[in-house]
């Protein structure tokens, strides 16, 4: 098992090296041809189309585009495919995902890995879709790679150690309703990519389905695919441009993330920052940390999350790698420690690359900090009706309460369940509230930011509705 893990780590390290040498986004163009044997005039008849190819890939978010244009028909728009974190799809005018089609004899499976840079990116985005290396010591090339619903056999070849992460070619068997079993192969030879198909029992040369000569990748502006259905992707990745900060006053800033349908918060002190809430993964949290450094130009000293559900807890590794103290309720401290100790061999993050001594501070009741810039109280709420312990954050100077996902307010409707429980708890501990700001959700039928008056009126209506309800049997 240790050889398996070490081999996968080596594959990813090689891919990470390629990423480090590449710009955050790049474009490669080329020329070649694609064969069309789908409508023969006579047996064995084929046509070939001379095409221009343009491939764009944003390494930061794993989003890309593949465009094929007919060189002899400049007026026709190119055929477009989109590549998002290893998934190939097409799109319509409404930006809905469509299953990818091929381009005459060129299959969608081949289009998905039509450049060694795409293959290297695929190994980074979906490392679990490769098998463990079983070759001699030092041979870290996998035997198989699964892309979509296609299983490719890996052939190291002379390109081992190249930008395709040790893979010189891919091959698979396919069934054709006329020709029967065929062997499809993609060869990566320098800047040349060749796609062939052959009948396994035919001693003759393989038929070349497509061949492209690419230029060197060049830096490109960021690239984003159509919105489509990102829930089909391997992971939720928030683009860097979403991490902007709205000043709520009193040293409090909100970062509204449309893709995550959630907020994270930053409290700015004279000499440091408190960050509140995670954002689903180390990858997103590291992007957030970079945005925080760029915006505030001072170090984050503390990180807290409302409760132990994965979308919030998943921020701890990124902030631990920044040397930040993690605040947690006593019952959540073990979950933090376990997350920091977990193996991230498949998807290495900043903490796994350079682990240190974690700083975890438990907060049984309250954690406070105050200076000229801000005043904040992190309150451990044991009555959340959601998890055993739950952090809410109070800003005394602006009387603002950050409620996590405990508050669901619809204008004109009474509070109920966990929302009513929160309002009762706030009243019980004597907090003066002028404004409530939720973490999640941003988009729904109710409000995610409301006044103290709205909170109290809805709570009163909730108490009255509960008192008027018939007793439960």
C-alpha positions in Angstrom: 0.0 0.0 0.0 2.8 2.4 0.8 4.2 1.9 -2.8 0.8 2.7 -4.2 0.5 5.9 -2.2 4.1 7.0 -3.0 3.5 6.3 -6.7 0.4 8.4 -6.8 2.1 11.2 -4.9 4.9 11.1 -7.5 2.4 11.4 -10.4 0.8 14.4 -8.7 4.1 16.0 -7.9 5.1 15.7 -11.6 1.8 17.3 -12.6 2.2 20.0 -10.0 5.6 20.8 -11.4 4.1 21.2 -14.9 1.5 23.6 -13.3 4.2 25.6 -11.6 6.0 26.1 -14.9 2.8 27.1 -16.7 1.0 30.4 -16.6 -2.3 30.4 -14.6 -4.1 30.4 -18.0 -2.7 29.5 -21.4 -3.6 29.0 -25.0 -2.2 26.7 -27.6 -3.1 26.9 -31.3 -2.3 24.5 -34.1 -3.2 23.1 -37.4 -4.0 19.6 -38.7 -6.7 17.5 -40.2 -9.6 15.3 -39.1 -10.8 12.3 -41.2 -14.4 11.7 -42.2 -15.3 8.2 -43.3 -18.9 8.5 -42.2 -20.5 9.0 -45.7 -18.4 7.1 -48.3 -19.3 7.3 -52.0 -17.6 4.0 -52.6 -16.0 1.3 -50.3 -13.0 2.7 -48.5 -13.8 6.3 -49.5 -12.8 9.0 -47.0 -12.5 12.8 -46.8 -10.2 14.8 -44.6 -10.8 18.3 -43.3 -8.0 20.7 -42.8 -8.7 22.4 -39.5 -7.3 25.0 -37.1 -7.4 24.1 -33.4 -7.4 26.5 -30.5 -7.2 25.2 -26.9 -7.5 27.4 -23.9 -7.1 26.3 -20.3 -7.3 28.1 -17.0 -5.2 26.1 -14.5 -6.6 28.0 -11.5 -10.2 26.9 -11.9 -9.7 24.0 -14.3 -11.9 25.5 -17.0 -11.1 25.3 -20.7 -12.3 25.4 -24.3 -11.4 23.4 -27.4 -12.3 25.0 -30.8 -12.0 23.3 -34.2 -12.4 25.5 -37.3 -12.5 24.3 -40.9 -9.6 26.1 -42.7 -11.5 26.0 -46.0 -14.7 27.5 -44.6 -13.7 30.7 -42.8 -17.3 31.9 -42.7 -18.6 29.0 -40.5 -18.2 29.3 -36.7 -15.8 26.8 -35.1 -17.1 23.8 -33.3 -16.7 24.3 -29.5 -16.2 22.0 -26.6 -15.8 23.0 -23.0 -13.6 21.3 -20.5 -14.3 21.9 -16.8 -12.2 20.0 -14.2 -11.8 17.0 -16.5 -15.4 16.9 -17.8 -16.0 17.5 -21.5 -19.3 19.0 -22.6 -20.9 21.3 -25.1 -23.4 24.1 -24.6 -26.4 25.9 -26.1 -27.4 29.5 -26.2 -29.0 29.2 -22.8 -25.6 28.0 -21.4 -27.1 24.5 -20.7 -24.7 21.5 -20.7 -25.0 19.2 -23.7 -23.4 15.8 -24.0 -20.3 16.2 -26.2 -20.5 15.0 -29.8 -17.5 13.9 -31.9 -16.1 15.7 -34.9 -16.7 13.2 -37.8 -14.2 10.3 -37.0 -12.7 12.1 -34.0 -14.4 10.8 -30.8 -15.5 12.9 -27.9 -13.2 10.7 -25.7 -10.2 11.7 -27.8 -11.2 15.4 -27.8 -11.2 15.4 -24.0 -7.4 14.6 -23.9 -6.4 16.1 -27.3 -3.3 17.9 -25.8 -0.8 16.8 -23.2 -1.6 19.8 -21.2 -5.2 18.7 -20.9 -4.1 15.3 -19.8 -1.7 16.7 -17.2 -4.6 18.9 -15.9 -6.9 15.9 -15.8 -4.5 14.1 -13.6 -4.4 17.0 -11.2 -8.2 17.5 -11.2 -9.2 13.8 -10.9 -6.3 11.9 -9.5 -8.6 9.2 -8.1 -9.4 8.2 -11.7 -5.9 6.6 -12.2 -4.9 3.2 -11.0 -1.9 2.6 -8.7 1.5 2.1 -10.3 2.6 -1.6 -10.3 5.7 -1.4 -12.4 9.3 -1.6 -11.4 10.7 0.7 -8.7 10.8 4.2 -9.9 8.1 3.7 -12.6 5.3 5.9 -11.4 3.2 5.9 -14.6 -0.3 4.5 -14.0 -1.6 1.6 -16.1 -5.0 3.0 -16.7 -6.8 6.4 -16.7 -10.6 6.7 -16.7 -11.9 9.9 -18.4 -15.6 10.3 -18.3 -17.0 6.8 -19.1 -13.9 5.7 -21.0 -11.0 3.6 -19.7 -7.7 4.4 -21.4 -4.7 2.1 -21.2 -1.5 4.1 -20.6 1.7 3.5 -22.6 4.7 5.4 -21.2 6.7 5.4 -24.4 9.5 7.9 -25.1 7.5 10.8 -23.6 7.8 9.7 -20.0 8.4 12.7 -17.8 6.9 15.1 -20.3 4.1 17.6 -19.7 1.7 14.7 -19.9 3.0 13.4 -16.6 4.8 10.4 -17.8 2.3 9.3 -20.4 3.4 9.0 -24.0 0.2 7.6 -25.4 -3.3 6.4 -24.5 -5.2 3.5 -26.1 -8.6 1.8 -25.8 -10.7 -0.7 -27.6 -13.9 0.6 -29.2 -16.8 -1.1 -31.0 -17.9 0.0 -34.4 -21.2 -1.3 -35.8 -19.6 -2.0 -39.2 -15.9 -2.6 -38.5 -16.3 -4.4 -35.1 -13.6 -4.1 -32.5 -11.1 -1.3 -33.1 -8.1 -0.1 -31.2 -8.0 3.7 -30.8 -4.7 5.4 -29.8 -3.6 8.9 -29.0 0.1 9.6 -29.3 1.9 12.6 -27.7 5.2 13.3 -29.5 6.5 16.7 -28.6 4.1 19.2 -30.1 2.5 16.6 -32.3 -0.7 14.7 -31.3 -1.9 11.8 -33.5 -5.1 9.9 -33.2 -5.3 6.5 -34.9 -7.7 3.6 -35.2 -6.8 0.0 -36.3 -8.3 -3.4 -36.6 -6.4 -5.5 -34.0 -6.0 -8.5 -36.5 -5.1 -6.3 -39.5 -1.3 -6.3 -40.0 -1.4 -3.0 -42.0 -0.8 0.4 -40.6 -3.3 2.1 -38.4 -5.6 4.6 -40.0 -4.8 8.2 -38.9 -8.1 9.7 -37.7 -6.6 13.1 -36.8 -3.2 14.8 -36.5 -2.3 18.2 -35.0 0.8 20.2 -34.8 0.6 22.6 -31.8 2.6 25.7 -31.1 4.1 26.4 -27.7 1.5 27.4 -25.1 1.2 31.1 -24.5 -0.1 33.1 -21.5 -3.8 33.9 -21.8 -6.3 35.9 -19.8 -8.5 34.0 -17.4 -11.0 31.7 -19.1 -14.5 30.7 -17.8 -16.8 28.1 -19.4 -20.6 28.7 -19.8 -22.3 28.3 -16.4 -24.1 25.1 -17.3 -24.5 22.6 -14.5 -21.4 22.8 -12.3 -22.9 20.3 -9.9 -21.8 17.6 -12.3 -18.2 18.6 -11.8 -15.7 16.7 -9.7 -15.5 19.6 -7.2 -17.0 23.0 -6.5 -14.3 25.6 -7.4 -14.9 29.3 -6.7 -13.2 31.6 -9.3 -10.7 34.1 -7.8 -12.7 37.1 -9.1 -15.6 36.2 -6.8 -13.5 37.0 -3.7 -14.3 40.6 -3.3 -15.2 42.3 0.0 -18.1 44.5 1.0 -17.6 46.9 3.9 -20.3 46.4 6.5 -18.8 49.0 8.9 -17.2 48.6 12.2 -14.3 46.6 10.8 -16.5 43.9 9.3 -16.3 42.8 5.7 -18.5 40.3 3.8 -17.4 38.3 0.8 -20.4 37.1 -1.1 -19.7 33.9 -3.2 -22.3 33.2 -5.8 -21.0 29.8 -6.8 -21.0 28.7 -3.1 -24.3 30.5 -2.4 -22.7 31.6 0.9 -20.7 34.3 2.6 -17.4 34.4 4.4 -16.5 37.3 6.7 -13.3 39.2 7.6 -13.0 41.3 10.8 -10.1 43.8 10.4 -8.2 44.8 13.5 -5.2 47.3 13.7 -2.6 44.6 13.2 -4.5 41.5 12.0 -7.6 39.7 10.8 -10.2 37.3 12.0 -11.7 35.2 9.2 -15.1 33.6 9.8 -16.4 30.6 7.8 -14.8 28.1 5.4 -15.8 27.6 1.8 -16.1 23.9 1.0 -12.4 22.9 0.3 -8.8 23.7 0.9 -8.6 24.8 -2.8 -11.2 27.5 -2.3 -9.9 28.5 1.1 -6.4 28.9 -0.3 -7.9 31.2 -3.0 -9.7 33.1 -0.3 -6.5 33.4 1.8 -4.7 34.9 -1.3 -7.5 37.4 -1.8 -7.5 38.4 1.9 -3.7 39.0 1.8 -4.1 41.1 -1.4 -7.1 43.1 -0.1 -6.1 43.8 3.5 -2.3 43.7 3.4 -2.1 42.4 7.0 -1.9 38.8 8.4 -4.9 36.7 9.4 -4.3 35.7 13.0 -7.5 33.8 13.8 -10.0 31.6 11.8 -13.4 30.4 13.1 -16.2 28.5 11.5 -19.8 28.4 12.7 -20.2 24.6 12.9 -18.6 21.3 11.9 -20.5 20.7 8.7 -18.0 20.1 5.8 -18.4 23.3 3.9 -17.2 25.3 6.9 -14.8 22.9 8.6 -13.0 22.4 5.2 -11.3 25.8 5.6 -9.1 24.8 8.5 -6.2 23.3 6.6 -5.7 26.4 4.4 -5.7 28.7 7.4 -3.5 26.4 9.5 -0.9 26.6 6.6 -0.9 30.3 7.1 0.0 29.9 10.8 -3.4 31.1 11.9 -5.0 30.1 15.3 -8.1 28.0 14.8 -11.0 28.8 17.1 -13.4 26.0 17.8 -15.9 24.9 20.4 -14.7 22.2 22.8 -16.6 19.4 21.1 -15.3 20.5 17.6 -11.6 20.6 18.5 -11.2 16.9 17.7 -12.8 17.4 14.3 -10.3 20.2 13.6 -7.4 18.1 14.7 -8.6 15.1 12.7 -9.0 17.2 9.6 -5.5 18.6 10.0 -4.1 15.1 10.5 -5.9 13.6 7.5 -4.0 12.2 4.5 -4.4 14.5 1.4 -2.2 12.4 -0.9 -4.6 12.4 -3.8 -5.2 16.2 -3.7 -2.2 17.8 -2.0 -3.0 21.1 -0.4 -0.8 23.8 1.3 -1.0 22.1 4.7 0.0 18.6 3.3 2.9 20.2 1.4 4.3 22.0 4.4 2.6 20.8 7.6 3.4 22.5 10.9 2.3 22.5 14.5 -1.4 23.3 14.5 -2.7 26.1 16.7 -6.2 25.2 18.0 -7.9 27.3 20.7 -11.1 26.1 22.3 -13.8 28.6 23.1 -16.2 27.2 25.8 -18.3 30.4 26.0 -16.9 33.5 24.5 -13.8 34.8 22.7 -13.4 38.6 22.5 -11.0 41.0 20.9 -11.2 44.8 20.7 -9.0 47.6 19.4 -9.5 51.0 17.7 -10.6 49.3 14.4 -13.0 46.7 15.6 -14.7 44.9 18.5 -15.9 41.3 18.2 -17.3 38.6 20.3 -17.3 35.0 19.2 -20.1 33.2 21.1 -20.4 29.5 21.5 -24.2 28.8 21.2 -25.1 25.4 22.8 -28.8 25.9 21.8 -28.6 26.0 18.0 -31.1 23.2 17.2 -28.6 22.3 14.4 -25.3 21.1 15.9 -24.4 20.6 19.6 -22.3 23.7 19.6 -22.4 26.6 17.1 -20.4 29.8 16.8 -22.3 33.1 16.2 -20.3 36.3 15.9 -21.4 39.6 17.4 -20.0 43.1 16.6 -20.9 45.3 19.6 -20.2 48.7 18.0 -22.6 48.1 15.1 -24.8 45.7 16.9 -24.4 43.2 14.0 -24.9 39.5 14.4 -23.4 36.9 12.0 -25.9 34.0 12.3 -24.3 31.2 10.2 -27.1 29.1 8.7 -29.4 29.4 11.8 -31.6 32.2 10.5 -34.2 31.8 7.7 -36.4 34.9 7.5 -39.3 35.5 5.1 -40.9 38.9 5.2 -44.3 38.8 6.9 -43.8 35.2 8.2 -43.1 34.1 11.7 -39.8 32.5 12.7 -39.9 28.8 13.5 -37.6 25.9 14.3 -33.9 26.8 14.5 -34.5 30.5 13.5 -36.9 30.9 16.5 -34.5 29.1 18.8 -31.7 31.5 17.7 -33.9 34.6 18.4 -34.8 33.2 21.9 -31.1 32.6 22.6 -30.1 36.1 21.5 -32.8 37.6 23.8 -31.7 35.3 26.6 -28.1 36.5 26.6 -29.1 40.1 26.2 -27.6 41.0 22.8 -28.8 44.3 21.3 -29.3 43.6 17.6 -29.6 46.2 14.8 -28.7 43.9 11.9 -28.4 40.2 11.2 -26.3 38.8 8.3 -26.4 35.1 7.4 -23.7 32.9 6.0 -26.0 30.7 3.9 -28.0 30.8 1.6 -27.4 33.9 -0.4 -30.1 33.1 -3.0 -33.5 31.9 -1.8 -37.1 33.2 -1.4 -36.3 35.0 1.9 -33.8 37.6 3.1 -30.2 36.9 4.0 -29.7 40.3 5.7 -32.3 41.9 7.9 -32.7 44.5 10.6 -33.1 44.0 14.3 -36.7 45.2 14.1 -37.5 42.5 11.5 -35.9 39.8 13.7 -37.8 40.8 16.8 -41.2 41.1 15.0 -40.8 37.7 13.3 -39.7 36.2 16.6 -42.8 37.6 18.4 -45.0 36.2 15.6 -43.3 32.9 16.0 -43.9 32.8 19.7 -47.6 33.6 19.1 -48.0 31.0 16.4 -46.4 28.4 18.6 -48.6 29.3 21.5 -51.7 29.1 19.4 -50.8 25.7 17.8 -52.8 22.7 19.1 -50.8 20.5 21.5 -48.9 17.7 19.9 -50.5 14.2 20.6 
